[in-house]
């Protein structure tokens, strides 16, 4: 009898894991799609460009300060 209970619990756990994994994959795709939208939004692109330019300026200043 205890083996039957263990088998039943294992079967339920396996089924729950399988259904959860499928739902998880779907959710992952949704999150990925939305993150891509945000990453490519006009304001974010502008902020990335500004951050890149600021980083380059800062690295040039740091390089010149270290080589003096």
N, C-alpha and C positions, 0 to 999 in steps of 0.2 A: 503494500500500500504506500509506503513512503516514496518508493521509486516512481510510482505513478504521479504523486504530487510534484516531485522534482521535475519529472518530464513535462508535466502540465505548466509549471512555472517557467521552465526553459523555453517551451513553445510560445508562451505568451510574451516572454522577454524578446525572443527572436522576432516575432511578429511586430512588436512595438518598435524595435530597433529598425527593422526594414521600412516600416511606414514613416518613421521619423527621419530616416536617411533620405527618403524620397522628398519629403517636405523640406528638409534642410537644403537639398540641392536646388529646389525651386526657389527658395528664399535667397540662397546665395546668388542665383542668376539675377533676381530682382535687385538685390543690393548692388551687384556689379554694374547693372545697366544704369541705375540711378547715380552711382559714383562716376560713371563715365560721362553722363549728362552734366553733372556738376563740374567735373574737371575741364570739360570743353566749353563751359559757359563763358560768355564774353568778359564778365568781371573777373573771373578766376584766371582767364588767360592773361588779362592785363596785369593782375597781381603777380602772376608768375614771371612775366617779362620784367616788371619793376624789381622783383626780388632778385632775379638773375643779374640785372644791371647793377644793383646795389652790391651784390656779392662780388661781382667783377671789380667794381671800384674799390671795395674794401680790400680785396686780395692784392690789387696793384699798390695801394697805399702801404699795406703790410709788407709786401715784397721790397718796396723802395726803402721803408724804414729799417728793415733788417739788413739790407745790403749797404747802408751808409756807414 
